Amino acid sequence: MRSVKPLFVVVGIGIVAVVIGIIVFLISSMDSPAMGEEKDQMWMITAKRFEYSPKEVTVKKGIPVVLQFVSADRLHGFTCPSLGIRVDIRPGKVNSVRFVPDKVGTFPFHCDNFCGSGHEGMRGTITVTE
Amino acid sequence: MRIDRRDFLKLTGIGSVVFASGLGGLDHLTNTAWAAEDDFFFVQLSDTHWGFTNPAVNPDSTGTLKKAVEAVNNLKIQPDFIMFTGDLTHVTDDDKDRRKRLSDFRDIISKLKVKNMRFMPGEHDAGLDEGAAFKEFFGKTHYAFDHKGVHFIVLDNVSDPTSTFGEEQLQWLSADLKKQKKDSRIVVFTHRPLFDLYPDWDWHTRDGAKAIEMLMPYSNVTVFYGHIHQEHHHKTGHIAHHAAKGLMFPLPAPGSVPVKNPIPWDASQPYRGLGFRSVEAKVKEARYAISEFSVKGEKL
């Protein structure tokens, strides 16, 4: 029986270690936030003539926020100028916008795609806390 | 039609505001009245919002447009044509009501002496059905026409509720402009402003910058629009943009209040903030004299 050269053993162990490391990293990044980070703050909002539900959203500063919108009837819009975010809310799909709030306060949002007689009153607020 | 200089001065008055649309632009703003035999003028009526009801905002909501029609008919010199820059009717979610309002509006303005009328929709007319009902009554939502040496372009930034022209209309605009000389006299009518006047209040056109970019190579371009229910003047480069008052309710100045709502009726100053304008075109000099009138036809 031929003996295995020490160099091959070292390389083999190294490759196995790298593969295991990658697998561990991928699993950890899927199941939990990385060290020092927190999970996205998720909100699902339904838009319909002429309101958002919920129309008041509270999030924490510095942590990523994902707002997901569905429309119950027709095309709507969402814009929050103070936070610099907007998205078209098209029926039949989930419409998302992701942002990191960088200031504390209560910021109004409204529909910016003309949707009918109550369009001007289709409003809500995002409150960002520490 | 030809305008006698003396009659024209009576009509517009010495206080007419003259805007240059050429390279000199508003730097040449003067209070000088001028007229020549080949001058012509048109009247711009905007944001009549037929069907709107709120007595706290306008207790004469069914009479205001009729008064304006009478005032235009009483102008000593009748305009060559009348341009309606959108929101002919107030929005309704019911398709039948929308057509009823458009029909009523058409009946009322049929009393105008001048039969050469041009129309475009506002988002209240066309935003919910992509302009379908409007087209049944008034035809195309974007088009061009020529009048006495001026090329008029009517653009539609309302039938798409996302406040956009869209690529198809922009391509049409590009093709239309290619037929013009670089110094052609060009007047553009839109409902929403082409530029970002105040996007938070939907006072913009999302792809309006593309239209402005196409217009920039042309040295004599002026834009007249509505939507914001107040007189407003702005320049993007050498292109002047003039917003007209409405004929149902005034709106606050851009960004002056947290929430945009109609300005309540002031019984001590009825119809304040409402009115129409005449625009006198000096074709050779590519200049436009704007005169503002109250609902009752008093020159302001």
Interface residues (C-beta under 8 A of the other chain):
Chain A: R49 L75 G77 T79 P81 D88 P108 D112 N113 F114 C115 G116 S117 H119 E120
Chain B: V91 T92 D93 E123 G127 L128 V158 P161 T162 S163 P199 D200 D202 P258 K260 N261
